[in-house]
Amino acid sequence: MTYQAGKTQHTSMAALTALLCVMVLSPDAAANDRDQAKRIHDRLVGTPPSELLLDEMESLVADDRADEAALLATQQDDFYNTTLKNFVTPWTNEARDPFAPLNDYTTTVIGAVMDDLDFRRVLYDNLLYVGDAGALSTDGYSVPAPSATTNDHFAALESQNVPLQDYLVQTTQTAAYGTPAEAVAGVMTSRAAAKAFFVAGTNRAMIRFTFINHMCRDLEQVKDLSRPADRVRQDVSRSPGGDSRIYLNSCVGCHSGMDPLTQAFAYHEWSGEEGTEDGQLLYNGPGMTDPETGSRVQAKNRINANNFPFGYVTEDDGWINYWREGQNANLGWDTSLPGNGNGASSLGRELAHSDAFSDCQARKVFRTVCLREPADSNDINAVATMSSDFQSGGYVLRDLFTDAAVYCAGD
């Protein structure tokens, strides 16, 4: 009997303990769902959610639908006006300044994310996103029309805090700027990119910064001394400082691959002076002749020819990708493409259709959303999965943001 009483007392205590556990743990469990929902929102939007929105996101997280909660967060204005603006803007200038003014490069990427376009198009399509003039005027905004010669349209969108997802519309650079269709190559021929990377110099900056921004590799990381040097231009000294070993052991590793790609921009130029805001993209179309070259080729492609007169002379905009072979074959080039072509658009397609392009977008988004670099094997595997899903899912960049936000919700 004593034994039975003790057993009954023990059972009652166990039941009480279990009840207390439910009372204590249930709020924690609920708080965990809410914490994850808030973290997803904060990482994607950067501002506190309303209680109503947080309630809805919490419910989705609790129902194992965190991806839908993340998608809901990407529908908020600050995802576009702040998160994406700061994400993209460093790509538009050599200083990689995230606080540079809003420009056509940035709005085009934002629009592509907003409309869930195949993101590869931003490197080769006749694509531009601008403010909807009619809707802006109707709603009381005062925004000048897009112009090939100023950034005023985009600066006005930013200064007036225009919610970009409500007013950006897709158009073409040909329609907005009058740029010949054959000259267009996505954001590479946006006014902002032209001002930053076609100004002065030799147009090699466009290749370098496109690799940095969209392939996640600077030139040192793709340098390959084994590639043919037959297209290295005349302006590259073969004996810098009087020592040919410097060229053979260093310089040629970059120029042998970069110069044949840069040739895609042989007809492109920026009209303004370096360090000024004025100017526009110039392009020598069929029948146009540069007075210094006697051909369509812009003069900058043949400067300093006396550095090595026997070097390559640019005659047209035909490019070839020597980095398809050698160590850079691991960038995952699309075997259905020829690896050569004419003009900037075909080059943009070559780059955008590589595995490196997809991997780069996944890595950049992970860093932006998770606020850190991939730190361990789990992170590395997560980024690889994001990249793979990006490719199989139609190259929708917003999916990378939602995937990263869900993965890092427990951080």
C-alpha positions in Angstrom: 0.0 0.0 0.0 2.9 2.3 0.9 4.4 1.4 -2.4 1.2 2.2 -4.3 0.9 5.6 -2.5 4.5 6.4 -3.4 3.9 5.5 -6.9 0.8 7.6 -7.1 2.6 10.5 -5.6 5.5 10.0 -8.1 3.0 9.9 -11.0 1.3 13.1 -9.8 4.7 14.9 -9.6 5.6 13.8 -13.1 2.3 15.1 -14.4 2.8 18.4 -12.7 6.3 18.6 -14.0 5.1 17.9 -17.5 2.4 20.6 -17.2 4.9 23.1 -16.0 7.1 22.2 -18.9 4.3 22.9 -21.4 3.5 26.2 -19.6 7.2 27.3 -19.7 8.3 25.9 -23.1 5.3 26.8 -25.2 5.9 30.5 -25.0 9.6 29.9 -25.8 8.6 27.8 -28.8 6.3 30.5 -30.0 8.9 33.2 -29.4 11.4 31.1 -31.4 9.0 31.2 -34.4 8.5 34.9 -33.9 12.2 35.5 -33.5 13.0 33.7 -36.7 10.3 35.6 -38.5 11.6 38.9 -37.3 15.2 37.9 -38.2 14.1 37.0 -41.7 12.4 40.3 -42.1 15.3 42.3 -40.6 17.8 40.6 -42.8 15.8 41.2 -46.0 14.2 44.6 -45.3 16.5 46.3 -42.7 13.6 48.0 -40.9 11.3 46.7 -38.1 8.1 45.0 -39.4 4.6 46.0 -38.4 3.0 43.8 -35.8 0.4 42.7 -38.3 3.1 41.6 -40.8 5.2 39.9 -38.1 2.1 38.0 -37.0 1.6 36.7 -40.5 5.2 35.8 -41.0 5.3 34.1 -37.6 2.3 32.0 -38.6 4.1 30.9 -41.8 7.3 30.0 -40.0 5.3 28.0 -37.4 3.7 26.1 -40.3 7.0 25.2 -41.8 6.5 27.8 -44.6 9.5 30.0 -43.8 10.2 30.5 -47.5 6.8 32.1 -47.9 7.5 34.3 -44.9 10.7 35.4 -46.6 8.9 36.1 -49.9 6.5 38.2 -48.0 9.4 40.3 -46.6 10.7 40.9 -50.2 7.4 42.6 -51.0 8.2 45.5 -48.6 9.4 48.8 -50.0 12.6 48.9 -48.1 13.7 45.6 -49.6 14.0 47.5 -52.9 14.8 51.0 -51.8 17.4 50.1 -49.2 18.6 46.5 -49.2 18.8 46.0 -53.0 20.0 49.6 -53.6 22.9 49.1 -51.2 23.5 45.6 -52.6 23.8 46.7 -56.2 25.3 50.3 -56.0 28.9 49.2 -55.2 28.9 47.4 -58.6 28.4 50.7 -60.4 31.5 52.6 -59.5 35.2 51.9 -59.1 35.3 53.0 -55.5 32.6 50.4 -54.8 30.7 53.0 -52.8 27.3 51.6 -51.6 26.1 55.2 -50.9 26.6 56.5 -54.4 23.5 58.1 -55.9 20.8 55.9 -57.4 21.5 55.3 -61.1 20.2 53.3 -64.1 22.5 50.3 -63.4 21.1 50.0 -59.9 17.4 50.4 -61.0 17.8 47.9 -63.8 19.0 45.2 -61.4 16.3 46.2 -58.9 13.7 45.9 -61.6 15.0 42.5 -62.7 14.7 41.3 -59.2 11.2 42.8 -58.8 9.9 41.2 -61.9 11.7 37.8 -61.3 13.5 38.0 -64.7 16.1 35.6 -65.7 18.9 37.5 -64.0 21.5 36.6 -66.7 19.8 39.1 -68.9 21.3 42.0 -66.9 24.6 41.3 -68.7 23.4 41.2 -72.3 19.8 42.3 -72.9 18.5 45.6 -74.2 17.1 46.2 -70.8 16.5 49.3 -68.6 14.2 50.2 -65.7 13.1 53.7 -65.2 10.3 55.5 -63.3 6.8 55.4 -64.9 6.4 59.1 -65.9 2.6 59.0 -66.0 2.1 57.3 -62.7 4.7 59.5 -61.0 3.1 62.7 -62.2 -0.4 61.5 -61.3 0.8 60.8 -57.8 2.4 64.2 -57.3 6.1 63.4 -57.9 8.3 65.7 -60.0 10.8 63.6 -61.8 12.6 64.6 -65.1 12.6 62.1 -68.0 15.5 59.7 -68.3 18.4 61.2 -70.2 21.5 59.8 -71.9 23.5 62.8 -70.6 22.5 63.1 -66.9 21.6 61.0 -63.9 18.8 63.5 -62.9 15.9 61.1 -63.4 17.3 58.5 -61.0 18.6 61.1 -58.5 15.1 62.5 -58.3 13.6 59.1 -57.7 15.9 58.7 -54.7 15.6 62.3 -53.3 11.8 62.0 -53.3 11.8 58.6 -51.7 9.8 57.1 -54.5 8.9 53.5 -53.6 10.7 51.8 -56.5 8.6 48.6 -56.6 5.5 50.7 -57.3 6.9 52.9 -60.0 9.8 51.2 -61.9 8.8 50.0 -65.4 10.8 48.0 -67.9 11.9 49.7 -71.1 15.0 49.5 -73.3 18.2 51.6 -73.5 17.3 52.1 -77.2 13.9 53.6 -76.3 15.1 55.7 -73.4 18.5 56.8 -74.6 18.6 56.2 -78.3 21.5 53.7 -77.9 21.7 51.5 -81.0 20.4 48.0 -80.2 23.6 46.4 -81.4 25.6 48.6 -78.9 23.6 47.4 -75.8 24.7 44.8 -73.3 22.6 45.1 -70.2 24.0 47.0 -67.3 27.5 47.1 -68.9 26.2 49.7 -71.3 24.1 51.6 -68.7 25.0 55.2 -68.3 26.4 54.6 -64.8 28.7 51.7 -66.0 29.8 53.6 -69.0 30.7 56.6 -66.9 32.6 54.4 -64.4 34.3 51.9 -66.7 34.5 53.4 -70.2 35.9 56.7 -69.2 39.5 57.4 -70.3 41.8 54.3 -70.2 41.4 51.5 -72.6 38.0 49.9 -71.7 39.8 47.1 -69.8 38.2 48.4 -66.6 34.8 47.1 -67.9 36.2 43.6 -68.1 37.9 43.8 -64.7 34.9 45.2 -62.8 32.4 42.9 -64.5 34.5 40.0 -63.4 34.7 41.4 -59.8 31.0 42.2 -59.6 29.5 39.3 -61.5 32.1 36.5 -61.4 33.4 37.3 -57.9 37.0 37.2 -59.2 39.6 39.9 -59.7 42.2 39.6 -62.5 44.8 38.1 -60.2 42.4 35.2 -59.5 42.0 34.4 -63.2 45.6 35.1 -64.3 46.9 32.2 -66.4 50.4 32.2 -67.9 49.6 29.3 -70.2 47.2 31.1 -72.5 48.2 32.4 -76.0 49.5 36.0 -76.0 48.7 36.7 -79.6 46.0 39.3 -78.8 47.9 41.3 -76.2 47.7 44.9 -77.4 50.5 47.2 -78.5 50.2 49.4 -75.4 51.4 46.6 -73.1 55.2 46.8 -72.7 57.0 43.5 -73.1 59.8 44.7 -70.9 58.4 46.8 -68.1 61.2 48.6 -66.3 63.5 47.0 -68.8 62.9 43.5 -67.5 61.0 41.1 -69.9 60.7 38.6 -67.0 58.1 40.8 -65.4 55.9 40.6 -68.5 56.5 36.9 -69.0 55.9 35.9 -65.4 53.1 38.3 -64.5 51.6 40.8 -67.0 50.9 38.3 -69.7 48.9 36.1 -67.4 46.1 38.7 -67.2 46.5 40.4 -70.6 46.4 37.2 -72.6 42.9 36.6 -71.4 41.6 40.1 -70.7 42.6 41.8 -74.0 40.8 39.4 -76.3 37.6 39.9 -74.2 38.0 43.7 -74.0 37.9 43.8 -77.8 34.1 43.4 -77.5 34.0 47.1 -76.5 36.1 48.3 -79.4 33.4 50.7 -80.6 32.3 52.0 -77.1 33.5 55.2 -75.5 32.5 57.7 -72.8 32.2 61.3 -73.9 32.9 63.0 -70.5 36.0 63.8 -68.6 37.1 61.6 -65.7 35.8 62.9 -62.4 32.9 64.8 -63.9 29.2 64.0 -64.0 28.6 65.2 -67.6 28.8 62.8 -70.5 27.2 60.0 -72.3 27.9 56.6 -73.9 29.2 56.9 -77.4 29.2 54.1 -80.0 30.6 54.0 -83.5 27.9 52.3 -85.6 28.2 51.0 -89.1 29.6 53.6 -91.5 31.1 55.7 -88.7 34.8 56.3 -88.7 37.1 57.4 -85.9 39.5 60.1 -87.3 42.5 58.6 -85.5 42.0 55.0 -86.4 40.3 55.4 -89.8 37.8 52.7 -88.8 34.9 52.1 -86.4 37.5 51.3 -83.6 37.7 54.0 -81.0 41.1 55.6 -80.7 41.6 54.5 -77.1 42.1 50.9 -78.3 45.3 51.9 -80.1 46.9 54.3 -77.7 50.6 53.9 -76.8 51.2 51.7 -79.9 55.0 52.4 -79.7 55.2 50.5 -76.4 55.3 47.3 -78.5 54.6 47.9 -82.2 54.4 44.2 -82.9 51.5 43.7 -80.5 47.9 43.1 -81.5 46.1 45.9 -83.4 42.4 46.0 -82.7 40.5 46.0 -86.0 36.9 45.3 -85.0 34.8 44.2 -82.0 35.4 40.5 -82.4 36.3 38.8 -79.1 37.5 35.4 -78.0 37.5 33.7 -74.6 40.9 32.1 -74.1 40.0 31.4 -70.5 37.7 28.6 -71.6 40.8 26.4 -71.5 43.5 26.1 -68.9 42.9 26.7 -65.2 39.8 28.9 -65.9 37.9 26.1 -67.5 36.7 25.5 -63.9 34.5 28.7 -64.2 32.0 26.4 -65.9 31.6 27.9 -69.4 28.4 27.0 -71.3 29.5 24.5 -73.9 26.5 25.3 -76.1 28.0 28.8 -76.7 30.9 29.2 -79.2 33.3 31.1 -76.9 33.7 33.9 -79.3 31.6 36.5 -81.1 31.2 40.2 -81.9 30.2 43.0 -79.6 29.4 43.4 -76.0 26.1 41.6 -75.9 27.5 38.3 -77.0 30.3 38.7 -74.5 27.8 39.4 -71.7 26.0 36.2 -72.6 29.2 34.3 -72.4 29.9 35.5 -68.9 26.3 35.3 -67.6 25.9 31.7 -68.8 28.9 30.4 -66.8 28.7 28.5 -63.5 30.9 31.2 -61.9 28.2 33.8 -62.6 25.6 31.7 -60.7 28.0 30.9 -57.9 28.9 34.6 -57.5 25.3 35.7 -57.1 24.7 33.1 -54.4 27.9 34.1 -52.5 27.0 37.8 -52.7 23.5 37.3 -51.5 24.6 35.0 -48.7 27.1 37.6 -47.5 24.4 40.4 -47.7 21.6 38.5 -45.9 23.6 36.5 -43.4 26.0 39.4 -42.7 29.1 37.1 -43.0 31.1 35.0 -45.3 30.4 31.2 -45.4 32.2 30.0 -42.4 32.0 26.2 -42.4 31.0 23.2 -44.4 27.3 23.7 -43.7 27.5 27.3 -45.1 29.6 26.2 -48.1 27.1 23.5 -48.9 24.2 25.9 -48.4 25.7 28.3 -50.9 26.3 25.5 -53.4 22.7 24.5 -53.1 21.5 28.1 -53.5 23.6 28.3 -56.7 22.3 25.0 -58.1 18.7 26.0 -57.3 19.3 29.4 -58.9 20.2 27.7 -62.1 17.5 25.1 -62.1 14.8 27.6 -61.0 15.2 30.0 -63.9 17.9 32.3 -62.5 15.5 34.3 -60.2 17.7 36.4 -57.9 14.9 37.0 -55.4 14.9 33.2 -54.7 18.5 33.5 -53.5 17.5 36.2 -51.0 14.7 34.1 -49.6 16.8 31.0 -49.5 19.6 32.8 -47.6 17.2 34.5 -45.2 15.6 31.1 -44.3 19.0 29.4 -43.9 20.3 32.2 -41.6 17.1 32.7 -39.6 18.6 30.7 -36.7 21.8 32.7 -36.6 
